[in-house]
Amino acid sequence: KVPVLILSFFQHALNSGIRRYHVAPVLCQRAKVAMSHFEPNEHINYEKLEKNINIVRKRLDRPLTLSEKIVYGHLDDPAKQEIERGKTYLRLRPDRVAMQDATAQMAMLQFISSGLPKVAVPSTIHCDHLIEAQLGGEKDLRRAKDINQEVYNFLATAGAKYGVGFWKPGSGIIHQIILENYSYPGVMLIGTDSHTPNGGGLGGICIGVGGADAVDVMAGIPWELKCPKVIGVKLTGKLSGWSSPKDVILKVAGILTVKGGTGAIIEYHGPGVDSISCTGMATICNMGAEIGATTSVFPYNARMKKYLGKTGRADIAALADEFQQHLVPDSGCHYDQVIEINLSELKPHINGPFTPDLAHPVSDIGAVAEKEGWPVDIRVGLIGSCTNSSYEDMGRSAAVAKQALAHGLKCKSKFTITPGSEQIRATIERDGYAQILRDVGGLVLANACGPCIGQWDRKDIKKGEKNTIVTSYNRNFTGRNDANPETHAFVTSPEIVTALSIAGTLKFNPETDYLTGADGKKFKLEAPDADELPKLEFDPGQDTYQYPPKDGSGQHVDVSPTSQRLQLLEPFDKWDGKDLEDMLILIKVKGKCTTDHISAAGPWLKFRGHLDNISNNLLIGAINIENGKANSVRNALTQEFGPVPDTARYYKKMGVKWAVIGDENYGEGSSREHAALEPRHLGGRVIITKSFARIHETNLKKQGLLPLTFADPADYNKIHPVDKLSIVGLADFTPGKPLKCIIKHPNGSQETIMLNHTFNESQIEWFQAGSALNRMKELQQK
C-alpha cells in the first residue's frame, strides 16, 4: 500500500498546483533534466557546477558572489586555475552558444575554415537582424525571405551540416528566444551579440562575444575571459506606478557611464529584486551592455521559477530549487563596488540623445531639450526590441493606449511595435494587446530587430533633417536607427514611449500632466498595470525551428565564388618575426568611436558574410581629427583626401602597413567582429587608444591585430596623422611587458612613448600565428 499512498500523494500535489514535494532530494538532484525541449539528450549538470564551486571555495576560503559561483563553476581546471579579479585570464567551458544571423555568417565561415566536422556544444542560429522594417510584419518578412534567400540557405545548410539548431526568419529576436527556451539559472552561455546578457534575467551568466570566440567554444576548446570584477547593485524598496525595470538600468547607466562596467559583471541583489518580473530582470541585464559590463545577473528567485513554469520548464525550476544555494550569492560576499538604488524612490527615466548614459528623469526632459536645442516634437515612437518586447511590456503599453482610446485619442507621433518572438506575437494577438496598439495608431512590425539595429526604411524625414524619436531600445548612437545623424534618439520604457507618442512631445510628463480628450475634457493617464505573464498558456504561434539532423556529414553547404553576399575565408598572413616599422596612420579618431562607427550596420548588414565587400564601410563613421570630417582622410602617399576604405586599400596595394589612433572606450557597443576583421583584411596592424571596450579588444586580438593603450593617455596628443609609427620589442613580446612606440615626425624629429597591452601567453600566440583561427589549425596539425 505504501507505493500507492505515495503515488496518491503526488497526484494530489499535482492537482492542487504544487509542482514538487521534497521527499527525496537526492533523487531530484540526480534527475536528468534537459537544457531545452529542443535538445532532450543535453542535460543540465548542476553536480559539476557544485563540485567546481566547492573546489574554488576551499581554495579561496571566502564567501563567493553569484557571478563567481557560476563563472568559477565553469572553469576548465578549478583546482589549478589562477584566480584574481581583473587580472588573470580564466579558461572556461561554457554550456552553449547562440548566434544571430548577421554575426553567424562570419562565425560559421570561420568554423568551416577550422576543418572540424561538428560543434562540440549545443549551438543555435537565430534569423533576426536582416529583416527591414518597411510596411508591416507579414509583408516585411516575405520581402526579407526573398532578398536574403542566399544567406538564409547558407545558414540553414551550415547548421544542418555542423549540428547547429536553426531558428528561421520570423522566429523572433535571439535574446527573447534564448530567454524562452535556453537560458536557465546557472547556465554559462556565450552569444555573438552584445546583448546576450539578457539571459541574466533567468540567473545565467550570458556573455556577448565575437564569432571567433564562439568558434573556440563550438570547437570544444577552453574559452578565455579575463577574470571579471563584480559590481554589486543593491536594490531596496519596490517598483510602482510609472517606474519600470527599464528605469533601473537607465539610472545605473547614468551613474556608471558607458565604460563604467568594463571588465566587470553587474550583480543585482537585495530585497528589491523580488518586486521585478523575470522579463523585467532580463531588460535590466540586456542593457548592461551599454555600460560596458561583461554581463549582468540576478539571483534565482520565485519570479524566475514562475517564468520557467509558464514557458514549459517546470522541471528546470524543480532542479534549480534543489541547487538554489549555488544560484544565489553567499552571505558576506565582497563586491568591488556597490551601488544602492531604492526602487520606491526611482522615477521614470529617459536617456539620450546620441549616448545611452545621458540620463534624465522624464519630468525634466522637456525643459532640458528646450535648453539644449533638441527637437521636442516626437516624430516616431518605437516599442519592442530585445530589451523590451515581453508580454508584460506589451501589456503595460496596451494599458496606456487603452486609456487614450477611451477618451477618443490616438498617437500624435508615428508609432511602431516590435514583438520579441513569434510566441509573444501570437499571444498578444490572442489576448487583444496587438489590436489595442493598432487602434491607437500603431504598426506591428515583424518579430525581428528592425529599427533597433538600423533595419528601418524610414520615409517620413530626409537625411540631415533634425528630429526626435523615442524608443524602448537599448542603443541610441548617432545614426544607428535610421542612418540620419540628425535624429535625436532617446531610450526609455515602452509605457513611457506610448504615453509620449500619444502626447507627441517630450514636454509631456505622464505622472503630472493632462491630455485633452476628443470631448474637450482634460484627463490624466493612470499608471499602467498589466500581467507579467499571460493568464492562459503562451500561444507558441508558428513552428519556426529546424532541428539539426543526427548525421549532417552528407549535407552540402553552398558558397558561390561569384556571390556578393558570402565569401569563404582565406587565412591571414603570419607574423614575420620582425618589429612593425614605419607604419602610416590611416586615421586619428576624434571622440567616440563605437563599432557602429568602425563597421556600420543598416544597409551594410547584407554584406556580413562577405569580408571584402563589407570592408568598404571601414571607419566611415569615425571623425578624423585632422579635418573634423567623417570618411575623409589624407593619403600619406599621394597627399590627397579620400574615403577611409579606399585609402586603406591603396596602402595594402602598395604593401604599406598602417595603424589607427583612437580615443576613450574605442569599440564601444556591438560585438560585431567585422570591426576587427575589416582593418586586418585591409592591411591594418595596430590600434592604439586611450582605452578599449572589452569585446572589441578581444576581437582585435583574435584576428591577429595589436590593440595597445597609451601608458600615459596624454601621449594621444603627441601623435599626428602625418607621423609614422614603429612598434619595437615584438621579439620579446611577453605578458605584462610594455612595448615601445617610436613616433617619427615629418620634420625628421622623433620621440618614444610606451604602450601597454593585456595579452597573455596564448593571445600572443594568436598574434604570432596571424589569428586565433590560424593558431587553432596549427594545434590541430600538431
C-alpha positions in Angstrom: 0.0 0.0 0.0 2.9 2.4 0.6 3.7 2.9 -3.1 0.0 3.5 -3.8 -0.2 6.1 -1.0 2.9 7.9 -2.3 1.5 7.9 -5.8 -1.8 9.2 -4.5 0.0 12.0 -2.6 1.9 13.1 -5.7 -1.3 13.0 -7.8 -3.0 15.2 -5.1 0.0 17.6 -5.1 -0.2 18.0 -8.9 -3.9 18.5 -8.9 -3.6 21.2 -6.2 -0.9 23.1 -8.2 2.1 22.0 -6.1 4.9 21.2 -8.5 7.1 19.2 -6.2 7.5 17.9 -2.7 10.9 17.3 -1.2 10.6 13.7 -0.1 13.8 12.6 -1.7 16.1 15.5 -2.6 18.9 13.1 -3.8 16.5 11.7 -6.4 15.8 15.2 -7.6 19.4 16.1 -7.7 20.3 13.1 -9.8 17.4 13.6 -12.2 18.4 14.2 -15.8 16.8 17.4 -16.9 17.3 18.6 -20.5 18.7 22.1 -21.1 15.8 22.7 -23.5 12.9 20.9 -25.2 14.9 21.1 -28.4 17.9 19.1 -27.1 16.4 16.2 -25.0 19.8 14.5 -24.7 21.7 17.5 -23.5 21.3 17.7 -19.7 21.9 20.4 -17.1 24.9 19.4 -15.0 24.5 21.2 -11.6 26.6 18.4 -10.0 29.6 19.6 -11.9 28.8 23.2 -11.1 28.6 22.3 -7.4 31.8 20.3 -7.5 33.8 23.1 -9.1 32.3 25.7 -6.8 33.4 23.7 -3.7 36.9 23.3 -5.1 37.3 27.0 -5.6 35.6 28.0 -2.3 38.1 25.8 -0.5 41.0 27.4 -2.3 39.9 31.0 -1.9 38.5 30.4 1.6 35.9 33.2 1.4 32.2 33.7 0.5 31.5 33.9 -3.2 29.3 36.2 -5.2 26.7 34.7 -7.5 28.8 35.8 -10.5 31.9 34.0 -9.1 29.9 30.8 -8.4 28.7 30.5 -12.0 31.9 31.6 -13.7 34.2 29.6 -11.5 31.8 26.7 -11.6 32.6 26.5 -15.4 36.4 26.5 -15.0 38.3 24.0 -17.2 40.6 23.3 -14.3 39.2 24.7 -11.0 42.0 23.1 -8.9 44.8 24.9 -10.7 43.3 27.9 -12.3 44.9 31.2 -11.1 42.1 33.4 -10.0 42.5 37.2 -9.4 39.7 39.5 -10.3 40.5 42.0 -13.0 43.9 40.4 -13.7 44.2 36.7 -14.6 42.6 35.0 -17.6 40.2 32.2 -16.9 39.9 29.1 -19.1 36.2 28.3 -19.2 33.8 25.7 -20.5 30.5 27.4 -21.5 27.4 25.2 -21.8 26.2 26.5 -25.1 26.5 29.1 -28.0 23.9 31.3 -29.7 24.5 33.3 -32.9 22.3 35.9 -34.6 22.2 35.8 -38.4 24.3 38.9 -39.1 27.2 37.6 -37.0 26.5 33.8 -37.5 27.6 34.2 -41.1 31.2 35.0 -40.2 31.2 32.7 -37.2 30.1 29.7 -39.4 32.6 30.7 -42.1 35.3 30.6 -39.5 34.1 27.3 -38.2 34.1 25.9 -41.7 37.7 27.1 -42.0 38.6 25.2 -38.8 38.0 21.9 -40.6 36.1 20.5 -37.7 33.1 18.1 -38.5 30.6 19.2 -35.9 30.1 21.6 -33.0 31.1 20.3 -29.6 28.4 22.1 -27.5 24.7 22.8 -28.2 24.6 25.8 -30.6 21.8 27.8 -32.3 21.4 30.3 -35.1 18.7 33.0 -35.0 17.5 34.9 -38.0 16.5 38.3 -36.6 18.9 41.0 -38.0 18.2 41.0 -41.7 14.5 41.9 -41.8 14.0 45.5 -42.7 11.0 47.4 -41.2 9.0 48.9 -44.0 5.3 48.1 -44.4 4.5 45.8 -41.5 5.2 42.3 -40.2 4.0 39.9 -42.8 5.0 41.9 -45.9 8.4 42.8 -44.4 9.0 39.1 -43.6 8.2 38.0 -47.1 10.4 40.6 -48.6 13.3 39.6 -46.3 13.0 35.9 -47.1 13.2 36.8 -50.8 16.1 39.3 -50.5 18.1 37.2 -48.1 17.4 33.8 -49.5 21.1 33.0 -50.3 22.2 33.9 -46.7 19.3 32.0 -45.0 20.1 29.0 -47.2 23.7 29.1 -46.2 22.9 29.4 -42.5 20.3 26.6 -42.7 22.6 24.2 -44.5 25.6 25.1 -42.4 23.6 24.5 -39.3 22.4 21.1 -40.6 25.9 20.0 -41.6 27.6 21.1 -38.3 24.9 20.2 -35.8 23.5 23.7 -35.1 19.8 24.4 -34.5 18.3 26.9 -36.9 15.6 29.4 -36.0 14.0 30.6 -39.2 13.3 34.3 -40.1 10.2 35.4 -38.2 11.1 33.3 -35.1 11.9 36.4 -33.2 14.9 38.2 -31.6 17.7 36.0 -30.5 17.6 37.1 -26.8 13.9 36.7 -26.4 14.2 33.2 -27.9 17.0 32.4 -25.5 15.0 33.6 -22.5 12.0 31.5 -23.6 14.0 28.3 -24.4 17.6 28.2 -23.5 18.6 30.3 -20.5 18.3 28.9 -17.1 19.8 29.6 -13.6 23.5 28.8 -13.5 24.0 28.4 -17.3 27.0 29.9 -19.0 26.1 30.8 -22.5 28.1 32.9 -25.0 26.4 34.6 -27.9 27.6 36.6 -30.9 25.7 39.7 -29.9 26.5 42.2 -27.3 23.0 42.0 -25.7 23.4 38.3 -24.9 23.4 39.3 -21.1 19.6 39.4 -21.5 19.8 35.8 -20.2 20.9 37.1 -16.8 17.2 37.7 -16.2 17.0 33.9 -15.7 20.0 33.7 -13.4 22.5 32.8 -16.1 26.0 34.2 -17.0 25.4 35.0 -20.6 28.2 36.9 -22.3 28.4 38.7 -25.7 31.4 37.8 -27.8 32.8 37.9 -31.4 32.4 35.0 -33.8 36.0 33.8 -33.2 35.2 33.3 -29.5 32.1 31.3 -30.4 34.2 29.1 -32.7 36.5 28.3 -29.8 33.6 27.1 -27.7 32.0 25.2 -30.7 35.4 23.6 -31.3 35.4 22.3 -27.8 38.5 24.1 -26.6 38.6 26.3 -23.4 37.4 29.8 -23.8 39.4 32.6 -22.3 38.0 35.5 -20.3 39.7 38.0 -18.1 38.6 37.2 -14.5 35.8 39.8 -14.1 35.4 42.2 -11.2 32.0 42.2 -9.6 29.9 45.4 -9.2 27.0 44.9 -6.8 23.8 46.8 -7.3 21.7 46.5 -4.1 18.0 47.1 -4.8 15.7 48.1 -2.0 12.1 49.2 -1.9 9.6 48.2 -4.6 8.8 49.4 -8.2 5.4 51.0 -8.5 3.4 53.5 -10.7 5.2 54.6 -13.9 8.6 53.3 -12.8 9.7 50.1 -14.5 12.6 47.8 -14.7 14.0 49.8 -17.6 14.4 52.8 -15.3 16.7 50.7 -13.1 19.3 50.3 -15.9 18.7 53.8 -17.2 19.6 55.0 -13.7 22.6 52.7 -13.5 23.9 53.8 -16.9 23.7 57.4 -15.7 25.8 56.5 -12.7 28.4 54.3 -14.3 28.6 55.8 -17.8 29.2 53.8 -21.0 32.6 52.5 -19.7 32.0 52.2 -16.0 31.2 48.5 -16.2 34.1 47.5 -18.3 35.8 44.3 -17.1 33.1 43.7 -14.5 29.9 41.7 -14.0 27.0 43.7 -12.6 25.3 41.6 -9.9 21.9 42.7 -8.7 20.9 41.7 -5.2 18.8 42.9 -2.2 15.2 42.8 -1.2 14.0 44.9 -4.1 14.9 42.2 -6.6 11.6 40.3 -5.8 9.5 43.2 -7.0 10.8 42.8 -10.5 9.4 40.2 -13.0 11.7 37.7 -14.7 11.4 39.5 -18.1 12.0 42.8 -16.2 15.2 41.4 -14.9 16.1 40.4 -18.4 15.6 44.0 -19.5 18.0 45.3 -16.9 20.6 42.7 -17.8 20.2 43.3 -21.5 21.0 47.0 -21.4 24.0 46.4 -19.1 25.9 46.1 -22.4 25.6 49.9 -22.6 27.8 50.4 -19.6 30.5 48.1 -21.0 29.8 45.3 -18.5 31.0 41.8 -19.2 27.5 40.7 -18.3 24.8 41.2 -15.6 22.9 38.7 -13.5 20.1 38.3 -10.9 19.9 35.6 -8.3 17.4 32.7 -8.7 14.1 33.5 -7.1 10.3 32.9 -7.3 9.8 35.2 -10.3 12.2 33.1 -12.4 10.6 30.0 -11.1 7.2 31.3 -12.3 8.6 32.2 -15.7 10.2 28.8 -16.2 6.9 27.1 -15.3 5.0 29.3 -17.8 7.4 28.6 -20.6 7.1 24.8 -20.1 10.3 24.3 -18.0 8.9 23.5 -14.5 11.4 20.6 -14.4 14.3 23.0 -14.7 12.8 25.1 -11.8 12.4 22.0 -9.7 16.1 21.1 -10.3 17.2 24.7 -9.6 15.3 24.6 -6.3 17.4 21.7 -5.2 20.7 23.6 -6.0 19.5 27.0 -5.0 22.4 27.6 -2.7 24.7 27.7 -5.7 22.3 30.1 -7.6 22.4 32.9 -5.1 25.3 34.9 -3.6 26.9 33.8 -0.3 26.1 35.9 2.7 29.0 38.3 3.3 30.5 38.1 -0.2 32.6 41.0 -1.4 31.8 43.3 -4.3 34.5 45.6 -5.9 31.9 48.4 -5.9 28.4 48.7 -4.6 25.6 50.9 -5.9 22.3 51.2 -4.0 19.0 52.1 -5.6 15.8 52.5 -3.7 13.1 51.3 -6.1 10.4 53.1 -4.2 12.1 56.4 -4.9 13.1 55.6 -8.5 11.4 57.9 -11.1 10.8 57.2 -14.8 13.9 58.0 -16.8 14.7 58.8 -20.4 18.3 58.7 -21.7 19.9 60.4 -24.6 20.3 61.7 -27.2 23.3 60.1 -29.0 24.5 58.1 -26.0 22.7 55.7 -23.7 24.2 57.0 -20.4 22.9 60.6 -20.6 20.2 60.1 -18.0 17.2 62.4 -17.3 14.1 62.0 -15.3 11.1 62.1 -17.6 9.8 65.1 -15.6 12.9 67.1 -16.7 13.4 66.1 -20.3 11.2 68.7 -21.9 12.9 71.6 -20.2 16.4 70.1 -20.9 15.5 69.6 -24.6 14.4 73.2 -25.0 17.6 74.5 -23.3 19.8 72.3 -25.4 18.0 72.9 -28.7 16.8 69.4 -29.2 13.6 69.0 -31.1 10.7 68.5 -28.6 8.2 67.3 -31.1 8.3 63.5 -31.4 8.2 62.2 -34.9 8.2 58.5 -34.1 7.8 56.3 -31.0 9.0 52.7 -31.3 8.4 50.0 -28.7 9.9 46.4 -28.7 13.5 45.3 -29.3 15.4 42.6 -27.5 15.3 44.9 -24.4 11.6 45.5 -24.1 9.4 43.1 -26.0 8.0 40.8 -23.4 4.3 40.0 -22.7 4.4 42.4 -19.7 6.0 45.2 -21.8 3.3 44.9 -24.4 0.6 44.7 -21.7 1.7 47.9 -20.0 1.9 49.8 -23.3 -1.6 48.5 -24.2 -2.9 49.6 -20.8 -1.7 53.2 -21.6 -3.1 53.0 -25.2 -6.5 51.8 -23.9 -6.9 54.8 -21.7 -6.2 57.2 -24.7 -8.7 55.3 -26.9 -11.3 55.6 -24.1 -11.0 59.4 -24.5 -11.0 59.3 -28.3 -7.3 59.9 -28.7 -4.7 58.3 -31.0 -1.0 58.8 -31.1 0.1 62.2 -32.5 3.5 60.6 -33.4 4.0 57.7 -35.7 4.1 54.5 -33.6 5.6 51.1 -34.2 5.5 47.8 -32.2 8.1 45.0 -32.5 7.1 41.7 -30.8 10.1 39.9 -29.4 9.3 36.5 -30.6 6.7 34.5 -32.6 5.4 33.3 -29.2 4.9 36.9 -28.0 3.3 37.9 -31.3 0.8 35.1 -31.2 0.0 35.6 -27.6 -0.6 39.4 -27.8 -2.7 38.8 -30.8 -4.8 36.3 -29.0 -5.1 38.4 -25.8 -6.0 41.6 -27.7 -2.9 43.7 -26.9 -1.8 43.9 -30.6 -5.2 45.2 -31.7 -5.3 47.9 -29.0 -1.9 49.1 -30.1 -3.0 49.1 -33.7 -6.2 51.1 -32.8 -4.1 53.8 -31.1 -2.2 54.2 -34.4 0.5 51.6 -34.2 2.1 49.5 -36.9 3.0 46.0 -35.8 6.4 45.0 -37.4 8.0 41.6 -37.9 9.4 39.6 -35.0 12.9 40.9 -35.5 15.4 43.6 -34.6 14.2 46.1 -37.2 14.9 49.8 -36.5 16.9 49.0 -33.3 19.7 47.7 -35.5 19.2 50.2 -38.3 16.9 48.0 -40.4 14.4 50.7 -41.0 13.3 52.0 -44.4 12.2 55.3 -42.9 10.3 57.6 -45.2 8.9 60.4 -43.0 12.1 62.5 -43.0 15.0 63.3 -45.2 18.6 62.6 -44.2 20.0 65.6 -42.4 16.6 66.7 -41.1 16.8 67.4 -37.4 14.1 65.4 -35.5 13.4 63.4 -32.3 12.4 59.8 -31.8 11.7 57.9 -28.6 12.3 54.2 -28.3 12.3 51.3 -25.8 15.5 50.1 -27.4 19.0 50.0 -25.8 21.3 52.0 -28.1 20.9 55.5 -29.5 24.3 56.2 -31.1 24.4 58.8 -33.9 22.6 57.4 -37.0 22.1 54.0 -35.5 18.3 53.6 -36.1 17.8 55.4 -39.4 21.3 56.4 -40.7 20.4 60.1 -40.1 23.0 61.8 -37.9 20.4 64.5 -37.0 18.0 62.1 -35.5 17.9 62.7 -31.7 17.1 59.2 -30.3 16.0 58.8 -26.7 15.6 55.4 -24.9 13.0 54.8 -22.2 10.4 52.2 -21.2 7.7 51.0 -23.6 4.9 52.6 -21.5 6.7 56.0 -21.4 7.2 55.7 -25.2 3.5 55.0 -25.6 2.5 58.0 -23.4 4.9 60.4 -25.2 3.7 59.2 -28.6 0.1 59.9 -27.7 1.1 63.4 -26.5 3.5 63.9 -29.4 6.1 65.9 -27.3 9.0 65.5 -24.9 7.4 68.2 -22.8 4.7 65.8 -21.5 5.1 64.1 -18.1 2.5 61.4 -17.7 2.9 61.4 -13.9 1.6 65.0 -13.6 0.4 66.4 -17.0 -3.1 66.2 -18.5 -4.3 65.3 -22.0 -7.3 66.7 -23.7 -9.8 64.1 -24.9 -11.9 64.2 -28.1 -14.7 65.7 -26.0 -12.6 68.6 -24.9 -12.3 67.4 -21.3 -8.9 67.1 -19.7 -7.8 63.7 -18.2 -4.6 62.2 -16.8 -3.2 58.8 -17.7 -3.2 56.4 -14.9 0.0 54.4 -14.2 -0.2 51.2 -16.3 -0.9 47.8 -14.7 -0.6 44.5 -16.6 0.1 40.9 -16.0 3.7 39.8 -16.1 2.7 36.6 -17.8 -0.5 35.6 -19.7 -3.3 34.0 -17.6 -3.6 31.3 -20.2 -0.6 29.4 -21.6 1.6 31.1 -24.1 0.5 30.6 -27.7 3.6 29.3 -29.5 2.4 30.5 -32.9 4.0 29.0 -36.0 6.7 26.4 -35.7 9.9 28.1 -36.9 12.6 25.8 -35.7 14.8 23.5 -37.8 16.4 20.6 -35.9 19.9 19.6 -37.0 20.0 16.0 -38.3 21.8 13.4 -36.2 24.3 13.0 -39.0 24.9 16.0 -41.2 28.0 14.8 -42.9 26.3 14.4 -46.2 24.9 18.0 -46.2 26.3 20.3 -48.8 26.9 24.0 -47.9 26.9 26.2 -50.9 29.0 29.3 -51.2 29.3 30.6 -54.8 32.6 32.1 -55.7 30.8 34.9 -57.5 28.4 35.7 -54.6 28.3 39.3 -53.4 26.9 38.2 -50.0 29.1 35.3 -49.0 32.8 34.6 -49.3 34.9 31.8 -48.0 37.7 33.0 -45.8 41.4 33.0 -46.6 43.9 32.7 -43.7 45.5 35.9 -42.6 49.3 36.2 -43.0 51.5 35.0 -40.2 53.7 37.5 -38.3 57.2 37.7 -39.9 59.0 37.9 -36.6 60.0 41.5 -37.1 59.1 44.8 -35.4 56.4 46.8 -37.1 58.3 49.7 -38.6 57.3 52.9 -40.3 53.6 52.3 -40.3 51.3 55.1 -41.7 48.4 56.4 -39.7 45.2 55.6 -41.5 43.1 57.9 -39.2 43.4 59.5 -35.9 39.9 59.3 -34.5 38.4 62.2 -32.5 36.0 61.4 -29.7 33.5 58.5 -29.5 34.2 55.6 -31.9 31.8 52.7 -31.5 31.6 49.6 -33.6 28.8 51.4 -35.5 31.5 54.0 -36.5 34.0 51.3 -37.4 31.6 48.9 -39.2 28.2 50.4 -39.8 25.1 48.3 -39.7 21.8 49.2 -41.5 22.2 48.6 -45.3 25.7 47.1 -44.7 24.2 44.1 -42.8 23.7 42.4 -46.2 27.5 42.0 -46.6 28.2 40.4 -43.2 29.1 37.2 -44.9 31.5 38.8 -47.4 34.6 40.2 -45.8 35.9 42.1 -48.8 32.6 43.8 -49.6 31.8 44.8 -46.1 35.3 46.2 -45.7 34.1 49.1 -47.8 32.4 50.5 -44.7 35.6 50.5 -42.6 35.6 53.5 -40.2 33.4 55.6 -42.5 31.6 56.9 -39.4 34.7 57.9 -37.4 35.6 61.6 -37.2 39.1 62.4 -38.5 40.8 64.8 -36.1 42.7 66.4 -38.9 39.7 67.9 -40.6 36.7 67.2 -38.4 35.1 65.1 -41.1 33.8 61.6 -41.4 35.1 59.3 -44.1 37.8 61.7 -45.3 41.4 61.0 -44.6 44.7 62.1 -46.1 46.5 59.5 -48.2 50.1 59.9 -47.0 51.5 58.6 -50.2 49.5 60.8 -52.6 48.6 63.7 -50.2 45.0 63.5 -51.5 42.0 63.3 -49.2 39.6 60.4 -49.8 37.4 57.8 -48.2 38.9 55.7 -45.4 38.4 52.3 -47.0 39.8 53.5 -50.3 42.9 54.8 -48.6 43.4 51.6 -46.6 43.1 49.5 -49.9 45.7 51.8 -51.5 48.1 51.2 -48.6 47.5 47.5 -48.8 48.1 47.5 -52.6 51.4 49.4 -52.0 52.5 46.9 -49.3 52.4 49.5 -46.5 51.3 48.6 -43.0 49.1 51.1 -41.1 47.7 51.9 -37.7 44.6 53.6 -36.2 44.8 56.0 -33.3 41.7 56.1 -31.1 40.3 57.9 -28.0 38.5 56.5 -24.9 36.4 53.3 -24.9 37.2 52.5 -28.5 35.0 49.9 -30.0 32.1 50.5 -27.6 28.8 48.9 -28.5 28.1 45.8 -30.6 30.0 42.6 -30.5 30.4 42.7 -34.3 33.8 41.2 -35.1 33.7 42.8 -38.5 35.1 45.9 -36.8 38.2 43.8 -36.2 38.2 41.7 -39.4 38.0 44.7 -41.7 41.1 46.5 -40.6 43.0 43.2 -40.6 41.8 42.4 -44.1 42.8 45.8 -45.4 46.3 45.8 -44.0 46.0 47.2 -40.6 48.4 46.0 -37.9 47.9 48.1 -34.7 45.1 50.0 -33.0 46.4 52.4 -30.3 43.9 54.1 -28.0 43.4 55.5 -24.5 41.1 52.6 -23.7 39.1 49.8 -25.3 35.7 48.3 -24.9 36.1 44.6 -23.7 34.6 42.7 -26.6 36.3 44.8 -29.3 39.7 44.4 -27.7 39.3 40.6 -27.7 38.1 40.6 -31.3 41.1 42.5 -32.4 43.4 40.0 -30.7 41.6 37.1 -32.2 42.3 38.5 -35.7 46.0 39.0 -35.2 45.9 42.8 -34.6 47.7 44.6 -31.8 45.3 46.5 -29.5 47.6 48.8 -27.4 46.9 51.6 -25.0 48.9 54.7 -24.1 50.8 54.2 -20.8 50.2 57.9 -20.4 46.9 58.9 -22.0 48.3 62.3 -22.7 50.5 60.7 -25.3 47.5 60.6 -27.6 48.3 64.3 -28.3 51.9 63.5 -29.3 50.8 61.5 -32.4 49.7 63.4 -35.5 48.0 61.9 -38.6 51.1 62.7 -40.7 53.5 60.8 -38.5 55.0 57.3 -38.9 55.0 54.8 -36.1 57.2 51.9 -35.3 56.3 49.3 -32.6 59.6 47.8 -31.3 60.2 44.9 -28.9 57.9 42.4 -30.5 60.6 39.7 -30.5 60.4 39.9 -26.7 56.6 40.3 -26.6 55.6 38.9 -23.2 52.6 39.3 -20.9 52.7 42.5 -18.8 55.7 44.0 -20.5 55.0 47.3 -22.3 56.0 47.9 -25.9 57.9 50.9 -27.2 56.4 53.1 -29.9 58.8 55.4 -31.9 57.0 58.4 -33.4 58.7 59.8 -36.5 57.6 63.3 -37.3 57.7 64.7 -40.9 60.5 67.2 -39.9 62.8 64.3 -39.0 62.5 64.5 -35.3 61.2 61.5 -33.3 60.1 60.6 -29.8 59.4 57.4 -27.9 56.3 56.6 -25.9 55.3 53.4 -24.0 52.3 51.3 -24.8 50.5 48.9 -22.6 48.7 45.7 -23.6 46.7 42.9 -21.9 47.9 39.9 -23.9 48.5 36.7 -22.1 50.7 33.9 -23.5 48.1 32.2 -25.7 46.9 35.5 -27.1 50.5 36.4 -28.0 50.5 33.1 -29.9 47.3 34.3 -31.8 49.3 37.3 -32.9 52.3 35.3 -33.9 50.2 32.8 -35.9 48.3 35.6 -37.6 44.9 34.9 -35.9 43.4 32.7 -33.3 41.9 30.6 -36.1 45.4 30.1 -37.6 46.6 29.1 -34.2 43.8 26.6 -33.7 44.6 24.9 -37.1 48.3 24.8 -36.1 47.4 22.9 -32.9 45.2 20.5 -34.8 48.0 19.7 -37.2 50.3 19.0 -34.2 
